[in-house]
Amino acid sequence: SHTSLFLKIQHFRYRSSLLPEHIRLKMPSVGEDVAGGEVVAWHKSVGDAIKQSEPVCEIDLETMRVDLAAEEDGYLAEISVPTGVKVASGTTIGRQVRSEQELATFVQQLRTSRESAEKYLIFTYRILADLGYDDYMNLNHVSVSIP
């Protein structure tokens, strides 16, 4: 059993030179004892419409299981963290845009952006390292900064 969680997080819109304006959906922080969590289910897929207060995903925060609700209407533009992967509080787990036009622009720019290629490379490396394959990889020639 889980409860619905609706966090009032300061609402910032993000924009880079590669991606249109969007809202980052972040792994919540519910106290000092919980350093992060795991997305156990996405209730929405990329491209789905989201209504304010509607659950977007279900999260296991070690001490409880909660639904993360949308803070405003829009569309799910990206799932940054798939189910089953533990991440720290504050990590971007998904991105939301306001309109279908912004969604189309976001998805197209995401496909071709160097930023996303680097992020997916490092994400893949981390998963493979967690699985014990880091001895077989050498990424010394790759220069990427992860915030």
RALINTA-V8097 format. One record per residue. PHI is phi in whole degrees, 0 to 359 (999 if undefined). BURIAL is I if it has 24 or more other ideal C-beta (glycine too) atoms within 12 Angstrom, else O. D_LAST is the distance of its C-alpha to the last C-alpha in whole Angstrom. Layout:
phi->PHI burial->BURIAL d_last->D_LAST
phi->PHI burial->BURIAL d_last->D_LAST
This chain:
phi->999 burial->O d_last->34
phi->219 burial->O d_last->31
phi->248 burial->O d_last->30
phi->270 burial->O d_last->29
phi->242 burial->I d_last->26
phi->233 burial->O d_last->25
phi->268 burial->I d_last->23
phi->268 burial->O d_last->23
phi->263 burial->O d_last->19
phi->307 burial->O d_last->19
phi->268 burial->O d_last->19
phi->247 burial->O d_last->17
phi->260 burial->O d_last->17
phi->247 burial->I d_last->14
phi->209 burial->O d_last->15
phi->238 burial->O d_last->14
phi->291 burial->O d_last->17
phi->254 burial->O d_last->17
phi->237 burial->I d_last->17
phi->290 burial->I d_last->19
phi->304 burial->O d_last->19
phi->203 burial->I d_last->18
phi->251 burial->I d_last->17
phi->272 burial->I d_last->14
phi->269 burial->I d_last->16
phi->245 burial->I d_last->14
phi->298 burial->I d_last->15
phi->290 burial->I d_last->17
phi->243 burial->O d_last->17
phi->244 burial->I d_last->21
phi->150 burial->O d_last->21
phi->292 burial->O d_last->21
phi->282 burial->O d_last->22
phi->248 burial->O d_last->20
phi->273 burial->O d_last->17
phi->177 burial->I d_last->16
phi->193 burial->I d_last->18
phi->223 burial->I d_last->19
phi->284 burial->I d_last->20
phi->263 burial->I d_last->24
phi->200 burial->O d_last->25
phi->263 burial->I d_last->24
phi->276 burial->I d_last->27
phi->234 burial->I d_last->26
phi->249 burial->O d_last->26
phi->304 burial->I d_last->24
phi->99 burial->O d_last->26
phi->289 burial->I d_last->28
phi->287 burial->O d_last->29
phi->233 burial->I d_last->27
phi->260 burial->O d_last->29
phi->306 burial->O d_last->28
phi->73 burial->O d_last->28
phi->279 burial->I d_last->29
phi->297 burial->I d_last->27
phi->260 burial->I d_last->24
phi->207 burial->I d_last->23
phi->253 burial->I d_last->24
phi->234 burial->I d_last->22
phi->261 burial->I d_last->23
phi->254 burial->I d_last->22
phi->71 burial->O d_last->24
phi->265 burial->O d_last->26
phi->200 burial->O d_last->27
phi->245 burial->O d_last->27
phi->225 burial->I d_last->26
phi->262 burial->I d_last->26
phi->265 burial->I d_last->23
phi->260 burial->I d_last->25
phi->289 burial->I d_last->24
phi->271 burial->I d_last->24
phi->202 burial->I d_last->26
phi->296 burial->O d_last->28
phi->168 burial->I d_last->26
phi->225 burial->I d_last->25
phi->284 burial->I d_last->22
phi->264 burial->I d_last->21
phi->203 burial->I d_last->18
phi->254 burial->I d_last->18
phi->275 burial->I d_last->14
phi->234 burial->I d_last->15
phi->287 burial->O d_last->19
phi->297 burial->O d_last->21
phi->87 burial->O d_last->22
phi->250 burial->I d_last->18
phi->277 burial->I d_last->17
phi->223 burial->I d_last->13
phi->287 burial->O d_last->12
phi->303 burial->I d_last->13
phi->92 burial->O d_last->11
phi->291 burial->I d_last->9
phi->291 burial->I d_last->11
phi->254 burial->I d_last->14
phi->193 burial->I d_last->16
phi->222 burial->I d_last->16
phi->234 burial->I d_last->20
phi->238 burial->I d_last->22
phi->278 burial->I d_last->25
phi->229 burial->O d_last->28
phi->296 burial->O d_last->29
phi->295 burial->O d_last->29
phi->297 burial->I d_last->25
phi->298 burial->I d_last->24
phi->299 burial->O d_last->26
phi->295 burial->I d_last->24
phi->300 burial->I d_last->21
phi->298 burial->I d_last->22
phi->296 burial->O d_last->24
phi->291 burial->I d_last->21
phi->296 burial->I d_last->18
phi->298 burial->O d_last->21
phi->253 burial->O d_last->21
phi->276 burial->O d_last->17
phi->295 burial->O d_last->16
phi->305 burial->I d_last->12
phi->290 burial->I d_last->14
phi->299 burial->O d_last->15
phi->295 burial->O d_last->12
phi->298 burial->I d_last->11
phi->291 burial->O d_last->14
phi->297 burial->O d_last->15
phi->294 burial->O d_last->12
phi->300 burial->I d_last->13
phi->296 burial->O d_last->16
phi->301 burial->O d_last->16
phi->298 burial->O d_last->15
phi->295 burial->O d_last->17
phi->297 burial->O d_last->20
phi->296 burial->O d_last->19
phi->298 burial->O d_last->19
phi->273 burial->O d_last->23
phi->94 burial->O d_last->24
phi->261 burial->O d_last->24
phi->295 burial->O d_last->21
phi->293 burial->O d_last->24
phi->260 burial->O d_last->25
phi->239 burial->O d_last->22
phi->225 burial->O d_last->21
phi->248 burial->O d_last->18
phi->297 burial->O d_last->18
phi->277 burial->O d_last->19
phi->265 burial->O d_last->16
phi->245 burial->O d_last->13
phi->222 burial->O d_last->10
phi->251 burial->O d_last->6
phi->251 burial->O d_last->4
phi->293 burial->O d_last->0
